[in-house]
Amino acid sequence: MGFEIRVEGADQLKTALADWRKRTEDATQDALKAASTVVQDQIQGNLIRRFYPPSSPPGEPPASRTGYLFDRVLKRFDGQIAAGVFKARVFPSTVYARIQELGGVAGRGHRTRLRPRPYVQPAIDAARDRVRQVFIDAWTRATGG
């Protein structure tokens, strides 16, 4: 008497899982690039609502004087940086971007108090559902779901 278990097809399963992993990693990278563009477009869209003069009221995105703040919203795609970890960044790169977003003290002798004119965080909040959908669509296509 005895008990025997025979498993066939493990090598095909291993191949199928490796293929699935490759498809989902590729889809994740493609989605990350697309999501970065969604966020970048939303940030830049917030910056073209108003043109200087006049200045934008506190609480509204900064008014555009030169378009430099708009032009310097950058995105960087780092790709896969570790097993299962992917990275992309979207960020304003001017020296005055942070003070526009958060407000603060500026000017000669730090005598000017600039109130916040947020444009990055509102863009991230507005893009959140579209970003989520970009990933859902990419993974659905990749997994045949």
N, C-alpha and C positions, 0 to 999 in steps of 0.2 A: 504494500500500500504506500501511496505517496501522493504528493501534490506537486503539480508542475504548472508553472506559468510561462507561457511563451509570448514574447512581445516581438512583433515584426513591424518594420517601418519606422523605427526610431531614427534612422539616418535621414529619411525623408522629412520627418518632423523637425529634426535639427536644421535641415536646409530651409524648410518653410519658415521656421522661427527667425533664422538669420536674415532671410529675405524680408520678412515683416519688419524686423528691427531696422534694416537699411531703409525701407520705404518710409517708416515713421520718422526716422532721423532726418531724411531728406525733406519730408513734408514739414517737419518742425523748423528746419532752417529756412525753407521757402516762406513759411508763415511768419517767421520772425522778421524777415526782410519786408514782407508786405505790411505787417503790423507796425513796423518802424515808420514806414511811409505814411500810414494812416495817422500816426501821432504827429509826425513832422508836419503833415498837411494841416492838421487841426491847430497846432501851435501857430503856424504861419498865418492861417486863416484868422486867428484871434488878433494878429498884429496888423491886419489890413482893414480893420473896421473903421478907423478914424485917422485922418491926416492932420498934421500940425501945420499952421495954427488952426484952431486953438489946442491947447493941451487937453489930454483926456482927464476926466474927473477921477479922483481917487476911487479905487475899486474897479475901474474899467481898465482894459488893456492899454498899454502906452500908445500914444499917437505916433504915427510915423513921420519922422522928419527927413531922414535920408534913405530909409529902407535897409540900413545896415543891420539892425536887430533882426529883421525878417531874413535877410540873406545869411546870417550867421547862426541859424538854427540847423545844426549839423546832425547827421546820423552816422553811426559807426557800427558795422557788423563784425563782431568778433568770432561768430560761429560757435562751434562746439569747443568749449574750454576745458571740459572734463567729461567723464562718462555720464551721459544723461543731463549735462548742464550746457545750455546754450546762452549766448549773450549778444545783445544789441543795445545800443544807447542812442537816445535822441536828446539833444541838449542845446541850449543857447550858449554861444561861446564868446560873447562880448564881455568886456570887463564890467559893464554897467547892467548886465542882464539880471543879476541877482537883486540889486537894489530896486530895479523896476518891479520885479516880482514880489519882493518882501517888504520894500520900503526901508528907510534907514536915514542916517545922517550923511550928508554929502557936502560938496562945495568947499571953497576956500575957507579954512578955519573951521570946517565942519559946522557951519552956521545954518545950513539948509536942511530942513527935515522933509524928506520925500515920503509921501504916503504910498502904501502898496498899490500897485497896478498889476494885479496878477493876470498872467496869460498862459503860463505853463501848466499849473495845476488844474485850472478850469479846462484846458485842452485835454489833459489826461483823463479827467472825469468824463468829459463828453465823448471821448474815443473808446472808453472801456468796453462797451457792448460790441462795437464794431471789431475791436481787437479780439475779443473772445470769439466772435463768429468767424473771423479769419482762421483761427486755430481749429475750431470745430470743423469747418469746411475742409481744411487741409488734411486733418487726421481722418475724417470720414472718407475722403477720396483715397487716401493712402491705405486704409484698411479694408476698403471695399464695402464699407458700411453704408 
